[in-house]
Amino acid sequence: MTSTPVGQTADTDETMTIRQMCDAFGVTPRTLRFYESKELLFPIREGQKRLFTRRDRARLKLILRGKRFGFSLEEIRQLLDLYHEDDQQRTQLLKTYEIAKERLAGMERQRDELTEAIEELKEQLAWGEQMLDSLNKKTAAE
C-alpha cells in the first residue's frame, strides 16, 4: 500500500471533513475554524458539518507555508485573492516574490542580530567564568 503525501488524499476531487483536514495537515479544528472566520478557507457547510474541497486544501497548504515563512495573515489573504487575476497567475507570483524577498531580508537581519547577541553573551559568560575562577582561587587561598 502506498502512502499519500501530507495534505493530499488519494482522490484529490473528494471533499474532506474537518477531522481529515486536521490529520492531513497537522492542524487543530480550532485553526481551521479560525482560518474560515478570517475568510481564508471556504468549506461547504452541511448543517454543522464542514466539507473542505481541493481548493481549500491548496489554500491551506499555502497558508501554512506562508505562516512558516513569517507572512502575516493579511499578506497571505492578499496573495490568495490574487489567484483569480486573469493573467496566468503572473500578478500573484510577482507579488509573492516581492513579499518573499522582503521577508528573507528581514529574516537575515534577525539572524545577524541573533548571531551578534550570541557572541556578546558568550563573551559575557567567558568573563563571568574568569571572575568566578578568580574569586574561587582567592577564597581557596584564604
N, C-alpha and C positions, 0 to 999 in steps of 0.2 A: 504494500500500500504506500503510495507517495504522499508526502505531506504538502500542504498548501502554505505558501508564504504568509507571514503575518499580515493581517489586513485584507486578505483575499479569501474568497470562497471558491470551491471547485466550479460552481456555476455562477459566473460573475453577474448574470442578469437577475438572479433571485434577490429578494429582499432579506434583510437580516433583522432580528429582534434586537432590543437593547442589550440583552444578555450576550448574544452572539457578537455584537459590536464590541462590548466590553472585553470579551475573551480574545477576540481577534486583534484588538489594538492595545490591550493592556491599560484600559482606562476604566473609570468608575461610571455608574449610571448618572451620578451627580454631574460629572464632567460633560457627558453627552447632553443632559438637560440644560446645563449652563450654556453650551455652545448653541443649542437650539434657541434658548432665550435671547441670545445675542444675535440671532438670525444668521448664524454661520452654517447651520445644518437645518434641513427641511424635511424631516421624516414624514412619511404618510401616517396619519392618525386614524386608527380604527378603535373608537372608544378610548379606553385608557392605554391601548397598545400603540407602540411606535414601531414603524417598519422603515428601516433605512435602505435606500436604494444604492445602486452602484455609484451614482453621482455623490451621494452622501459619504460613501466610503472614500472616494477620491478626494473630496473636500476635507474629510477628517485627516487623511494622510498628509495633506498639505498644511493643515492647521498644526498638527503635531510637529511636523518638520519646521515650520515657521517658529513655533514656540521654542523648539530646541535651539534654534539659531538666535533667539532673543528678539524676534519680531513682536511688536505689540499686536493685540487682537485687532485694533483698528487698521494697522498696516496689512494684516492678513486679510481682513474683510475687503479692503480696497483692492488687493491683488486678486482675490477670488471674484469680486464683482467685475473685474476687467476681462474675465474669461469670455464673456459674451460679446465683446467687441468684434466687429466683423472684419478683422484684419489678420486672420490665421494666427491669433494669439500673440502677434508681434507686440502690441501695446502691453499686454500682461508680462511677457518675457522681458521687455525693456525695463518696465517699472520694477519687476522683481530683481533684475540685475542691478539696477541703481540702488535699491534699498539694501540688497545683499552686500554690495561694495561698501556702503556706509557702515553697515553692521560689522563687517570684517575689520574695517579700520578701527571701530570702537572697541572690538574685542582685542585687537592687537595693542591698543593703548592700555586697556585694562591689564593685559598680560605683562606689558612692560612696567606698569606701575606696581603690579604684584611682585614681579621679579626684583624690582628695586627695594620694595618693602621687605622682602625675604632676606635680601643681602644685608640690609640695615639691621634687621632682627638678629641675624647670625652674628654680626659684629658686636651687637649689644650682649648677646649670650656669651660670646668669647670673652668680652670684657668682664662680665659678671663672673664667669668661671675663674678668671685670673684673680679677681678681687677675693672670691671665696677661698681659693687656694692660698692666697697671701694671708688672709685672716686665719685660716686653719693652721698654717705654719707658725704664725705669730702666737696663736693660742697654745699650740703644742710645745713651743719653745719656753713658754712661761711656766 
